[in-house]
């Protein structure tokens, strides 16, 4: 299960953010400003955000595993078609379709793990899943960045699609089948004795009743203040993070004069994200969820502030720090949402969290790129600091309710 979900994360996130390091090349070829070029990322994450709730609801009816497998296969096929796009509008259409396809994995993966492992084991499992997502994001960005100089953006995106194909096949081969409907639930549930008559009845509900339960679950998913706070963190923190990385290529290749392949090395900072997300469980055990989450957001702000001077070592250090802080906060918030989700609303909570996360990526990435293109890096840092502070405030407000 761990191998399958990690491979799906690597494939999905390598594809999702592959255009990010080649945004300057797209801007040059199609005569775009940073905001216009950032749409190559934003339309995919926006389509993902819009699609994630319907797909999460569908997974309540047909199961999580078919959704995950369809997601990884279709997204790779679309990735192989991207380099053939004849124009920028055609590229954006393919990216939007790819975002819809990718939505099947992040939209249901946390719920899949929660059902298979139970609340006690979901924190560590979600941390490992996010670590795999982080590796995928880093692999896709580095592969595209390293190959763009001599293959162009077309070849760079083709390379990423080829790598993602390998990992998607691993997922298809190793993802465990769903438990049988008639008598067995997840192994972890059998061991804890949590497979009840109620759950058995839920599995045998007719489709109309299942649809009504989906709507009831959606209501439960928006009633708890603690869950609303996690959605706010996902929206604001992810918006800040993507905005900074969208503008990073323009600043490194423009203001700091680096070659695209050298500038893409900044994405090695994702390695720190893999480490920090995987250790989220230990942070929670030592400090508790609220302090761990707010601490991660504070570290993200501090890392962003380090990038203000026009000093390459400080810029690199700042991206390492802010990446570690962001992924720690994301792992805590995602795991917190999964653990607090009502039993009948796990899919809806996972879907709402993912919707907020990628809506933040789409809106924040575009707005941040616009701010950078028209006002400069310092104003972008100020805007993202405000967004992250608002995310931390939502956690404090939750503790008082």
N, C-alpha and C positions, 0 to 999 in steps of 0.2 A: 504493500500500500504506500509506504514511504517513497520507494523508488518511483512508482507510477505517478504520484502526485507531484513529486519534485520534478520529474521529467516534463510533465504537462506544464508546470510553472515556467520552466526554462524555455520551452517552445513558445508558449503564449507571450511571455514578456519580452523575449528576444524579438518577436515579430512586432509587438505593439509599439516599441520605442526605437526600432531600427532606423527610422528617418531622422531621429533627433541629431546625430552627429553630422548629417549631410544637409542640414537646413541651410547653411551658407551657400552650398552648391546649388540647391534648389532655388534659392533667392536669386543667385546670379544668372541661372539659365532662364528662369521664367520672369525675371525683372520684378521681384517682390521685395517688400520691406520685411523686417523680422516678424512683424505680426502676421503678414500674409503667408510667409513661409511656415510659420508655426502651425498653420491649419493642417499641414501634413500629419502632425501629431494629434492636434485637437479634434479633428473630425472623427478619428478612430476612437479616441477616449470618450468623446461625446456620444457617439453611436453606441458604444459599450454601455455608457451610463443609462441611456434611454431603454436599452434592450434588457438590462439585467433583471429587472423586476418581472417582466413577462416570462423570461426564461426560468427564473427561480420558481415562479408559480407553476410553470410547466413541469419542472422537476418534481413537484409534489405529486403530480399525476403519473408521470411515466418513469420516474426514478432519476437519481443523480448520475449514475454511471453512464447511461446512454447520452446524457447531455454533455458530460465531460469528453467522451470519445468523439462525438460529433464536432464539438468545439475545436479540438486539436487538429482533426483531419481537415475540416473546411478552412480553417484559418491558414494552414500551410498551403493549401491549393491556391488561395487568394494571394498569399505571399509570393508564390512562384509567378503569378500573373502581373504583379506590380511593375517589374522592370519593363514590361511590354506596353505600359500606358503611353498613348500617343500624345497626351497633353496633360497640363496640370489639373484641369477639371476632371479628366478621366482618372487621374491618380487619386484625387480626393474621393471620387465615387467608390473606387476599389478599397480605399482605406476605410470608408464608412462601412462597407459590407464586411470588411475584415474585423472591424470593431464589434459588429453584431455577432460575428462568429466567435470571437475570443470571449465574449461575455459569458458564454456557457461555462467556462472554467472558474474564474474568480467568483461568479455569481452563486455557485453551488458547492464549491470545494470545502469551505468551512463547515457548512451544514453536513456534507458527506462525512467529514472527519468526526464531527460531533456525534453523528448517529452511529458510526462504527466504533468510536473510542469512548464516548461518554464525556460528561463534563469534567471528570477528574483528569482525563488525559488530553483534553483538547488544547490546553494552553501550550504545552510543549509541541504538540503536533502542528498547530497553527504557526508557531515560531519556526519550525522546520520547513513548513510550506512556504512561508514568506522568505526564508533564506534561499530556497530554490527559485522563487520569483526574482529575488535580487540577483542571483547568479545569472538568470536568463536576461534580465535587463542589462547587466554589465556585458555579457557575452554578445548580445545583439549590437549594442552601441560600439563596443570595441571592434567587432568584426566589420561593421559598416565603416567606422572611422579609419581603420587601418587600410582598407582596400579601396576607399573612395578616390585616392590620389591616382591610382593606375588603372582602376576599372570604371571610374565614374560612379555616380549615384545609382545608375541602373545595375551595374555589376555588384556594387556593395549590397544592395537590397537582395539580389539573387543569392549571394553568399549566405546571408542571414537566413533566407528561406530554406536553403539546402541544409544548414545546420539544424534548423527547427524541425525539418522532416525527420531527421534521425531521432530526435528526442520524442517526437509524436509517436513514432513507431514503438519506442520503448513503452510509452504509456498504454498503447493499444495492447501490447503483449503482456503487461504486468498488472493492470488495474484489476483488483479483485471483483468478482461478480457480486451482485447484490444478494443479501440473505434471502432464503426461500420464504415465500409469503406464508406458507401454512403453519410453520411451527418454530422457525428459528429466526432470531433477530441477530444483531451484531454479536460476535463472540464476547466483547467486553460487557455487553448488557446481560448475557447469560451468566457470566461469572459473578456479576454484582446482584443478580436476581432482579433486574429492573425490567425484564420483559414481562409485561402485565397483560391482563385481558383487554384493558383499554387500548394498548398499542396493537394487539392482534386485531381488534375491531377496526382501528383506524386503517390498517392495511387492507381490509376487505370492503371499505366504503365504496359505493358506486361513484362514478365520475362526477355526477351532479353534486353529491354530498361533498366530494373532495374539493370541488370548485368553491362551494360555500365555505368550507374550512379554510381555504386559501385566503378568502376575503376576511374571515374572522381573525386569522393569523396576522394579516396585515394591520388590522386594528390593534391587536396586542403589541405589535412591533413598534407602534408610534405612541403608546401610552406611557411607557416608563421613561422618566427623565434621564435615568442613567444611560439608556440606549440612545436617546436624543443627543446626549453629550458626545457619544462615540461617533455618531453621524457628523456632528459639527467638527470634530477633530479630523475625521476623514476628509471632509470637504475643504477645510481651510489649510490643513497641513499639506495635503497633496497638491493643492493649488500653488502653495508657496514653493514646494520642492520642484515641481515641473517648470514653473516660471523661471527659477534660477538655472536649471539645466538647459532649458530652451535657449536662454540668452548666453549661456556659457560659451558655446561655439563661436558666436559672433564676437564676444569680447576677447577670447583667446586668439582667434585668427585675425581680428581687426586691431583692437587697441594694443594687444600685447605681441602681435606680429608672429604668431606661431603657425607652422604648417598644419594642415588639417589632421594628418596622421599623428603629429605630436600633440595637438590640442585634444585629440580623442583620448589621450592617456588620462585625462581628468576623470574618465568613467571608471578607472581603476578604484576610485573612491568607493564604488559600490561594494568592494570587498569588505569595507568597514560596515556597510549596511548588513551584509550577510552575517557578520559576527554579532553585531548588536541585536539583530532580530532573533537570532538563535539563543541569545542569553536573556531574552525577555522574561522567561519563567523565573530565573534566579533573581532578577531585579524586582519582580512582583513579590517573591518570597521574602526578600529583605526589607523592601520599603513599602509594600502595598501598592495596589493598582493606581490610586490617585497620585501619589508622589512619584511613582515611576513614570507615569504618563506626562505629568507636568514637567518633570525633570528632563525627559526626552525632548519636549518642545522647547524648553529653555536652552538646551545644548544646541538645538537647531538654529535658534536665533543667534547664539554666540558664534557659531561657525559661519553663518552668513555675514556677520559683522567683520570677521577676519578677512573677508574677500574685498573689502572696500579699497584698501591701498593698491596702487598699481605695482604690486610686487608679486612675481610669479610664485615664489615659495609660500607667501601668505595666502594667495588665492588657492593654491593646491591644498594647503593645510586646512583652510576654511571649508573647502568642499568635502574633505575627509571627515571633519568634525560634524558638519551639518548633515551629511549623509548618515553617519552613525546615529545621531540624535533623532533624525526623522524616522528611520526604520525601527528604532527601539520604540518610539511613540506609536508607530503604526502597528507593530506587533502586539503591544499592550492593549491598544484600543480595539483591534480586531478580535483578539482573544477574549477581552472583557465583554464585547458585544455577544460573542458566541456563547460564553458562559452564562450570561444574564438572559439569553433568549428563552422565552417560554417554550415548553416542549412542542406545542402546536404551532409555533411561529419561527422555528429555526431557519427555514428557507427564506421566509420573508425578512427576518432580521439580517441574514447574510446578504440578501438582495438589496436592502436599503443601505447597508453599510457600503456595499460595492458601488451602488448608484452614487452615493455622496462622494466616494473616493474618486471615481472617474469623472463625475461632473466637476469636481474640483480641479482635476487634471486638465479638462477641456477648457473650462472658463478661466481658471487661474493661469494656465499656460498661455492662453491667448492674450488675456489682459496684461499679464506680466511682460510678455514680448512687446506689446504695444507701449507699455510704460518705458521699457528699456530703449526701444527704437526712437521714442520722442523726447525722453527726459534723461536717459542715461542710467548707468549701473547703480549709483547711490540712491536714486529715487526708487529703483526696483527693490533694493535692500530695505528701504523704509517701508514700502508697501507690504512686503512679505513679513516683516517683523510685526506689523499691525495684525495681519491675518493670524499669525502664530500666537500672538498674545490673546486674541479673541478666542482661539481654540482652547488655550489654557484656562481662560475665564469660564468657559462652559463647564469644565471639570469642577471648578470651585463652586459654581452655582448648583451643580448636581449634589454636592456634599451637603448643601444647606437645605435641600428639599426633602 
